[in-house]
Amino acid sequence: MPYRLNQTFLFALFSFITAGFLINLTSIPLFDVDEGAFSEATREMLSSGIWSATYLDGEPRYDKPILTYWIQAFFVSLFGLNEFGLRLHSVIASLCWGSAIYYFSREFINQKSAQAALLIFCSTLWVTVIGRAATADAILNCFIALCFFDIYRYQTYQHKKYIYRTWLWLSLGMLTKGPVAAAIPFIASAVWFMSQKQHRLWFSAIFNPLGWLILALILVPWLYMVWQEQGSGFFYGFLVDHNLNRFSDTKEGHGGQWFYYFVVLPLIILPYSGFLPMLIRQFKALWQRPLERLLILWFVVVFILVSVSQTQLPHYVLYGVTPLIILFAKYRQLLARQSWQLVFPVLFFAIQIALAVMAADLAGQQSNLYQKQMLALAPKFINTHYLAGAVAGLSLILAAFLSARFIFKNPPSVWKKLAAAGLIQSLFCYLYFMPALAGIQQAPIKQAAEFAKTLNVPVVRYQMHMPSFSVYRGAITERRLPKPGEYVYTKADKLEDLKQALAKNQIGGQLKIKYQHGGIAIALFDNTEQAAGSRR
């Protein structure tokens, strides 16, 4: 019997997708560092015509493999170098990721749980953040999900086509972000098959020659091309520095502690954070069921790997959120039974209200000049309009929870109220919070780039790594000291360091500030007076 989606669900789904992935997609500037770095590397790929390797501000970029840049470049070629073209790949990848969750849940659970999973997916905070970002993570999460879903199908149906599809997703995941795309399903599936005494089935898939051929056909041609372009530099820079060393060293200041993700995870899965303790209570019963066991192992493997890493960022744990979404959906009536779970979305909006109240004082609490000048913009964006939006969001959530029993003959279940809270959360995030954050942090950079674009002389950067500047300027911004007559782009707190560096290198002249806003400065390095004095 064909499945039919009722109009109520379709309207809800359209609303959730619009709020989570589409609203203000094009009007919010690129965020640094990640969005700026991916976008600038793609811009330079299109400009240089070098499709085998990536460069960032003219220097080799070893952070990620090539697939995301190729896909991003395709959409930029179609829609132009703008926020829409640069972010569209993540929106599409997220829709594919959500669709994969829906069809898998429908196949192995039921239609209603599949619909619930899709709504939860489209309203989970960090899924929507990553699902509209100009980065690789939405694509990677999609491939990891597809990989696990076909692992389960292979164990259920024991048909070889699922082995080959798993190898395909795994290979494309590696072409997206490297070994992590293979490590997670490899470890989790090994433990899962062994726990069910099906080790022969697992080994049959792992040592399948055609699977390895699929991996080779996808990876080897690009590996050869990147070797031709960048030599061994990419292999050391990517495999050693950006992968192995992440577990032993802190990269780019993103350090953390073993408990970091215990704190971060509830924020990642807002507004469904209250499901977690209820899910943990059901662990023993869930472990006895094959599907639930695989989902648990998927999450646990991700959680352990990212927790032991010395480089920690919030979105790393997102690789393990897909199984939580499916478990939340399947056991929604069991997990969402108590109104105390409202505390998490309420706390989110309470923090936003407090932020609006304190916005005027944020700059005064900073000693760093860059942060002080940047946060001085906060009252412009986190204002009474922002406060009204936060109060309205909080009021709507409270009304949904407290008044439903008086309005409806059969009040909605708690999970539906939380889903409604997720929709309200998405609307607030992308109508108020993200535009405000971008206005404070990124708008000065974009404005500086637009100013620099009008200049007819070189612009360099000093102790500055915010590559969205190069994207909006449409040109490489070299990292070096300025020469006489050149402009330099830096942070306000680095201007004194720059003067000392110039003096130390015996480069005479003075810095004339031509642009300064929100902690971002562009200065002209001028030595005309010294030159005139020497002639006299």
Secondary structure by P-SEA (a helix, b strand, c coil): cbbbbcaaaaaaaaaaaaacccccccccccccaaaaaaaaaaaaaaaaccccccccccccccccccaaaaaaaaaaaacccccccccaaaaaaaaaaaaaaaaaaaacccaaaaaaaaaaaaccaaaaaaaacccaaaaaaaaaaaaaaaaaaaaacccaaaaaaaaaaaaaaaacccaaaaaaaaaaaaaaaaaacaaaaaaaaaacaaaaaaaaaacaaaaaaaaacccaaaaaacccccccccccccccccccccccccccccccccccccaaaaaaaaaaaaaacaaaaaaaaaaaaaaaaaaaccccccccccccaaaaaaaaaaaccccccccccaaaaaaaaaaaaaaaaaccccccccccaaaaaaaccccccccaaaaaaaaaaaaaaaaacccccccccccccaaaaaaaaaaaaaaaaaacaaaaaaaaccaaaaaaaaaaaaccbbbbbcccccaaaaaaacbbbbbccccccbbbbbcccaaaaaaaaaaaacbbbbbbbccccccbbbbbbcaaaaaaaaac
